[in-house]
């Protein structure tokens, strides 16, 4: 039997005229109503035309970005890239800044409903897995969410950088330069992305005959932990020739302390950071670093969200990796 708008109306409770306008992208009702109508139409196998895609069904995309914002270049670079991607994809981006703890979750959920957000992008490196689960429970069921934080077990659909390959790239660079003894300033071990960077680097080094690891120290991405890493380095009788720092902030701190003690880069120590923040180009000597393209991260995140809106019945919690590259400068 042919499915009609009346069938969708009976399934959803919305009027036939509302359903007709919503499916043709003409209705200005809430995003929630449009999403329910589209879901019902697909469930009942209503013949949607090709032109009725996620944009037509949900209107102009209105996306909330939740992130922790701190003073420094990382968050400025991240937001600039995501914002540029949103502009190119014709998406309205609304920034919500969170601290270490999630505030009133029900308030966030209500705000999403009131403002008719189509979806949510979240990048909060300080959040625990438990906090991500809390957020998921507070959000409306089937609400489209893209996370930029890679976890051991994904809570939301995730778009993140290929951290393991990044570690490989740095180790390969050291091998090509003839640096045999290596060290690493790790990120916090509780973070999946930090462990992946470390594994990518150490796996490569241990596979290559003649290369060895002489320093493995854990930091927390802060400047102070970079200083502490240098203090550990100084105490070693046999010091590594080349060091990979899991972010640029710790890398800069290590270099500052080393240069105060008379070391030069790359003649005495070669070093590579991660994130390729503007400081890498402005520092003297300039700093080699793994380049993470935040505009590409934003573009892929938004495209994945559009796919979720267009295909609400598809399986969720998929992981998409964005490629990285190594920008080689004076420090290595």
Residue pairs with C-beta under 8 A, 6 or more apart in sequence:
3 44
3 45
3 46
3 47
4 46
5 16
5 19
5 20
5 46
6 16
7 44
7 46
8 14
8 19
8 37
8 40
8 41
8 44
8 46
9 15
9 16
9 19
11 40
11 43
11 44
12 19
12 36
12 37
12 40
14 22
14 33
14 36
14 37
18 27
18 29
18 33
18 37
19 37
21 27
22 29
22 33
22 34
22 37
22 38
22 57
23 37
23 38
23 41
23 48
23 52
23 56
23 57
24 52
24 56
25 52
25 55
25 56
25 57
25 59
27 33
27 34
28 59
30 113
30 116
31 58
31 59
31 62
31 116
31 117
31 118
32 113
32 116
32 140
34 57
34 58
34 59
35 57
35 58
35 142
35 309
35 312
37 57
38 57
38 58
38 312
39 142
39 312
39 313
40 46
41 48
42 48
42 312
42 313
43 313
53 310
54 306
54 307
54 309
54 310
55 61
55 306
57 309
57 310
58 118
58 309
59 118
60 90
60 92
61 89
61 90
61 91
61 92
61 118
61 119
61 302
61 305
61 306
61 309
62 91
62 92
62 94
62 115
62 116
62 117
62 118
63 86
63 91
63 92
63 93
63 94
63 117
63 118
63 119
63 120
63 121
63 302
63 305
64 94
64 96
64 111
64 112
64 115
64 117
64 119
64 120
64 121
65 79
65 82
65 93
65 94
65 95
65 96
65 120
65 121
65 122
65 123
66 96
66 97
66 98
66 108
66 120
66 121
66 122
66 123
66 124
67 75
67 78
67 79
67 95
67 96
67 97
67 98
67 122
67 123
67 124
68 75
68 97
68 98
68 99
68 100
68 124
68 125
68 126
68 127
69 75
69 79
69 97
72 249
73 248
73 277
73 278
73 279
74 247
74 248
74 249
74 275
74 277
77 275
77 277
77 278
77 294
78 123
78 294
79 95
80 294
81 293
81 294
81 295
81 296
81 297
81 298
82 93
82 121
82 123
82 294
82 295
82 297
82 298
82 301
83 93
83 298
84 295
84 298
85 294
85 295
85 296
85 297
85 298
85 299
85 301
85 302
86 92
86 93
86 298
86 302
88 299
89 299
89 302
89 303
91 302
94 115
94 117
96 108
98 124
100 126
101 131
102 108
102 127
102 131
102 134
102 135
105 134
105 135
105 137
105 138
106 138
108 135
108 138
108 139
109 138
109 139
109 140
111 117
112 120
112 139
112 140
112 143
113 140
118 144
118 305
118 309
119 143
119 144
119 145
119 146
119 305
119 308
119 309
120 139
120 143
120 144
120 145
120 146
121 145
121 146
121 147
121 148
121 298
121 301
121 302
121 305
122 132
122 135
122 145
122 146
122 147
122 148
122 149
122 156
123 147
123 148
123 149
124 131
124 149
125 149
125 191
125 193
125 221
127 149
128 190
129 151
129 152
129 153
129 155
132 147
132 149
132 151
132 155
132 156
133 155
135 155
136 145
136 155
136 156
139 145
142 312
144 157
144 305
144 308
144 309
145 156
145 157
146 156
146 157
146 158
146 159
146 301
146 302
146 304
146 305
146 308
147 154
147 155
147 156
147 157
147 158
147 159
147 160
148 158
148 159
148 160
148 297
148 301
149 158
149 160
149 193
150 158
150 160
150 161
150 163
150 192
150 193
150 196
150 319
151 158
151 192
152 192
154 317
154 318
154 319
155 317
156 316
156 317
157 304
157 308
157 316
157 317
157 318
157 320
158 317
158 318
158 319
158 320
159 297
159 300
159 301
159 304
159 320
159 322
160 193
160 297
160 319
160 320
160 321
160 322
161 193
161 292
161 297
161 321
161 322
161 324
162 321
162 322
162 323
162 324
163 193
163 194
163 196
163 197
163 200
163 324
164 196
164 197
164 199
164 200
165 200
165 323
165 324
166 197
166 200
166 274
166 290
166 324
166 326
167 196
167 197
167 198
167 199
167 200
167 201
167 202
167 203
167 204
167 244
168 200
168 201
168 203
168 204
169 290
169 324
169 325
169 326
170 201
170 244
170 272
170 290
170 326
171 182
171 200
171 201
171 202
171 204
171 205
171 208
171 211
171 244
172 204
173 272
173 288
173 326
173 328
173 332
174 182
174 205
174 211
174 242
174 244
174 270
174 272
174 332
175 204
175 208
175 211
177 242
177 270
177 332
179 241
179 242
179 270
180 210
180 211
180 212
180 241
181 211
181 212
181 214
181 238
181 239
181 240
181 241
181 242
182 201
182 205
182 211
182 212
182 213
182 214
182 215
182 240
182 241
182 242
182 243
182 244
183 213
183 214
183 215
183 216
183 217
183 233
183 239
183 240
183 242
183 243
183 244
184 198
184 201
184 202
184 213
184 215
184 216
184 217
184 243
184 244
184 245
184 246
185 217
185 219
185 225
185 226
185 229
185 243
185 244
185 245
185 246
185 250
185 251
185 254
186 194
186 195
186 197
186 198
186 216
186 217
186 218
186 219
186 246
187 193
187 194
187 195
187 197
187 198
187 218
187 219
187 220
187 221
187 246
187 247
188 194
188 218
188 219
188 220
188 221
189 195
189 218
194 246
197 244
197 246
197 274
198 216
198 246
201 244
202 213
202 216
205 211
205 212
205 213
206 213
213 240
214 236
214 238
214 239
214 240
215 232
215 233
215 236
215 239
215 240
215 243
217 228
217 229
217 232
217 233
219 225
219 226
219 228
219 229
219 246
219 250
221 246
221 247
221 249
221 250
222 249
222 250
223 249
223 250
223 252
223 253
224 253
225 250
225 253
226 245
226 249
226 250
226 251
226 252
226 253
226 254
226 257
227 253
227 254
227 256
227 257
229 245
229 250
229 253
229 254
230 253
230 254
230 257
230 258
231 257
233 239
233 240
233 243
233 254
233 258
234 261
239 269
240 269
241 269
241 270
242 269
242 270
242 271
242 272
242 332
243 254
243 269
243 270
243 271
243 272
244 271
244 272
244 274
245 251
245 254
245 271
245 272
245 273
245 274
246 274
247 273
247 274
247 275
248 273
248 274
248 275
248 276
248 277
248 279
248 280
248 287
248 289
250 273
251 271
251 272
251 273
251 274
251 287
251 289
252 273
252 279
252 283
252 287
254 271
255 265
255 271
255 283
255 287
255 331
258 265
258 268
258 269
259 265
263 269
265 271
265 285
265 330
265 331
265 332
266 285
266 330
266 331
266 332
270 331
270 332
271 287
271 288
271 331
271 332
272 287
272 288
272 289
272 290
272 326
272 331
272 332
273 280
273 287
273 288
273 289
273 290
274 289
274 290
274 292
275 289
275 290
275 292
276 289
276 290
276 291
276 292
276 327
277 289
279 287
280 286
280 287
280 288
280 289
280 327
280 329
281 329
285 329
285 330
285 331
286 329
286 330
286 331
287 329
287 330
287 331
288 326
288 327
288 328
288 329
288 330
288 331
288 332
289 326
289 327
289 329
290 324
290 325
290 326
290 327
291 324
291 325
291 326
291 327
292 322
292 324
293 322
293 324
296 322
297 322
300 320
300 322
304 318
304 320
307 314
308 314
308 316
